[in-house]
Amino acid sequence: MAMQAKDIETLIQEAFPDAVVQITDLAGDGDHYAATVVSSAFKGKSRVQQHQMVYAALKGRMGGELHALALTTSSPA
């Protein structure tokens, strides 16, 4: 069962309350998304660490309910 974009956004917002989150359904199939996440929690973290933090926020759904997620992460300017 595919995840809805709103569910992905909710999980990320719960983990990073200050985050600005934008979710795009890349294929229109509910399985392939792109997410842009901007949060102060990423300050001083490497890109890999930032992505790991987002994957952790998805609580094990990556690779199951959520097939593919292209991530762009950053801290606020």
Summary of the structure (lengths in Angstrom):
residues: 77
radius of gyration: 11.6
end to end distance: 36.8
largest distance: 36.8
contacts: 208
relative contact order: 0.26
helix: 32%
strand: 29%
